[in-house]
Amino acid sequence: MLPRGTLRAHEEDQLLKVRLACPDIARACDLVRTFHDLLQHRCGHQLLEWVREAERDAPAPVPSFAHNLCLDLDAVTAGLTLPWSSGIVEGHVNRIILWNQNCQACWALPCRMPRIGRRMALVGTSSCRGVGPAGVGVSASLARRRSIAV
């Protein structure tokens, strides 16, 4: 969602036409904008009011989202209020997942490149041995079979 005031004149006209043509889109847009403001300004204390408003008169997917927020309301409120962030941890998790996907690609590469693939796969499997999908450990015999199959 773009910040307010960044749309060009013709884009604002198009948005206004869509909002006038479909009140559900206008209502959903208003609720999403309000939730965005809650996130941006860390106004977790206003979350319950937003949830009640979303459950009362919003298009179909928004009340479901609001209900799911209520399943762990304390955690969501803390996330919207407190300055701490798990961004660093999430970054490490994403790095590990991408590394793991790269290892899986190294394992499948020789099938596609028969001439140079064997050498590349042998290099790749030594650093990736023992790692299965989603970081689940793989037995050494399975890892050995993968590297031998190359």
C-alpha positions as CSV (number, residue, x, y, z in Angstrom):
1,M,0.0,0.0,0.0
2,L,1.4,3.3,-1.1
3,P,1.7,6.2,1.4
4,R,-1.0,8.8,1.2
5,G,-0.3,11.5,-1.3
6,T,2.0,9.5,-3.6
7,L,-0.5,8.7,-6.3
8,R,-0.6,10.8,-9.4
9,A,-3.8,12.7,-10.2
10,H,-5.1,10.2,-12.8
11,E,-4.4,7.3,-10.4
12,E,-6.3,9.1,-7.6
13,D,-9.2,9.6,-10.0
14,Q,-9.2,5.9,-10.9
15,L,-9.1,4.9,-7.2
16,L,-12.0,7.3,-6.5
17,K,-14.1,5.7,-9.3
18,V,-13.4,2.2,-8.0
19,R,-14.3,3.2,-4.4
20,L,-17.5,4.8,-5.6
21,A,-18.4,1.9,-7.7
22,C,-17.9,-0.7,-5.0
23,P,-18.5,0.2,-1.4
24,D,-17.0,-3.2,-0.2
25,I,-13.6,-2.2,-1.8
26,A,-13.8,1.2,-0.2
27,R,-14.5,-0.3,3.3
28,A,-11.8,-2.9,2.9
29,C,-9.3,-0.2,1.8
30,D,-10.2,2.0,4.8
31,L,-9.7,-0.9,7.2
32,V,-6.4,-1.9,5.7
33,R,-5.2,1.7,5.8
34,T,-6.2,1.9,9.5
35,F,-4.4,-1.4,10.3
36,H,-1.4,-0.2,8.4
37,D,-1.4,2.9,10.6
38,L,-1.6,0.7,13.7
39,L,1.4,-1.2,12.6
40,Q,3.4,1.8,11.5
41,H,2.8,3.9,14.7
42,R,2.8,0.9,17.2
43,C,-0.7,1.5,18.4
44,G,-1.4,-1.9,19.8
45,H,-3.8,-0.5,22.4
46,Q,-6.2,0.3,19.5
47,L,-6.2,-3.2,18.1
48,L,-9.3,-4.5,19.9
49,E,-11.3,-1.5,18.6
50,W,-10.1,-2.2,15.1
51,V,-11.0,-5.9,15.4
52,R,-14.5,-5.0,16.6
53,E,-15.0,-2.6,13.7
54,A,-13.6,-5.2,11.2
55,E,-16.0,-7.9,12.5
56,R,-18.9,-5.6,12.4
57,D,-19.1,-4.4,8.8
58,A,-16.3,-5.5,6.6
59,P,-16.1,-7.5,3.4
60,A,-15.6,-11.3,3.7
61,P,-11.9,-11.9,4.2
62,V,-11.3,-9.0,6.7
63,P,-13.5,-10.4,9.5
64,S,-11.7,-13.8,9.2
65,F,-8.4,-12.0,9.5
66,A,-9.6,-10.1,12.5
67,H,-10.9,-13.3,14.2
68,N,-7.5,-15.0,13.7
69,L,-5.8,-12.0,15.3
70,C,-8.0,-12.6,18.4
71,L,-6.8,-16.1,18.7
72,D,-3.6,-14.8,20.3
73,L,-4.6,-11.2,21.0
74,D,-2.0,-10.7,23.8
75,A,0.9,-11.6,21.5
76,V,-0.4,-9.5,18.6
77,T,-0.9,-6.5,20.8
78,A,2.6,-6.9,22.2
79,G,3.9,-7.1,18.7
80,L,2.1,-3.9,17.7
81,T,3.2,-2.1,20.9
82,L,6.7,-3.1,21.9
83,P,9.8,-1.9,20.1
84,W,11.5,-5.3,20.1
85,S,11.8,-7.1,16.8
86,S,12.6,-10.6,15.7
87,G,13.8,-9.4,12.4
88,I,17.4,-10.6,12.9
89,V,16.2,-14.1,13.8
90,E,13.9,-14.2,10.8
91,G,16.8,-13.1,8.6
92,H,18.9,-16.0,9.9
93,V,16.0,-18.5,9.4
94,N,15.5,-17.2,5.8
95,R,19.3,-17.6,5.2
96,I,19.2,-21.2,6.4
97,I,16.2,-22.0,4.3
98,L,17.8,-20.5,1.2
99,W,21.0,-22.4,1.9
100,N,19.1,-25.6,2.3
101,Q,17.2,-25.1,-1.0
102,N,20.6,-24.4,-2.7
103,C,21.8,-27.7,-1.3
104,Q,18.8,-29.5,-2.7
105,A,19.5,-27.9,-6.1
106,C,23.1,-29.1,-5.9
107,W,21.8,-32.6,-5.4
108,A,19.6,-32.5,-8.5
109,L,22.0,-30.6,-10.7
110,P,23.9,-33.6,-12.2
111,C,20.7,-34.9,-13.9
112,R,20.5,-31.8,-15.9
113,M,24.2,-31.3,-16.7
114,P,25.8,-34.7,-17.3
115,R,29.2,-33.5,-18.4
116,I,30.1,-30.9,-15.7
117,G,27.4,-31.8,-13.3
118,R,29.2,-34.6,-11.6
119,R,32.1,-32.4,-10.5
120,M,29.8,-29.6,-9.4
121,A,27.5,-32.0,-7.4
122,L,30.5,-33.6,-5.6
123,V,31.6,-30.2,-4.5
124,G,28.0,-29.3,-3.5
125,T,27.2,-32.5,-1.7
126,S,30.2,-32.4,0.6
127,S,29.0,-29.1,2.1
128,C,25.4,-30.1,2.1
129,R,25.6,-33.7,3.3
130,G,23.2,-34.5,6.1
131,V,20.7,-31.8,5.4
132,G,17.2,-32.8,4.2
133,P,14.2,-30.7,3.2
134,A,13.4,-27.8,5.6
135,G,16.5,-28.4,7.7
136,V,15.5,-31.9,8.9
137,G,18.5,-34.1,9.5
138,V,19.1,-36.9,7.0
139,S,20.8,-40.1,7.9
140,A,24.4,-40.5,6.7
141,S,23.5,-43.5,4.6
142,L,20.9,-41.5,2.6
143,A,23.4,-38.6,2.2
144,R,26.0,-41.1,1.0
145,R,23.5,-42.6,-1.5
146,R,22.8,-39.2,-2.8
147,S,26.4,-38.4,-3.4
148,I,27.1,-41.8,-4.9
149,A,24.2,-41.6,-7.3
150,V,25.8,-38.6,-8.8
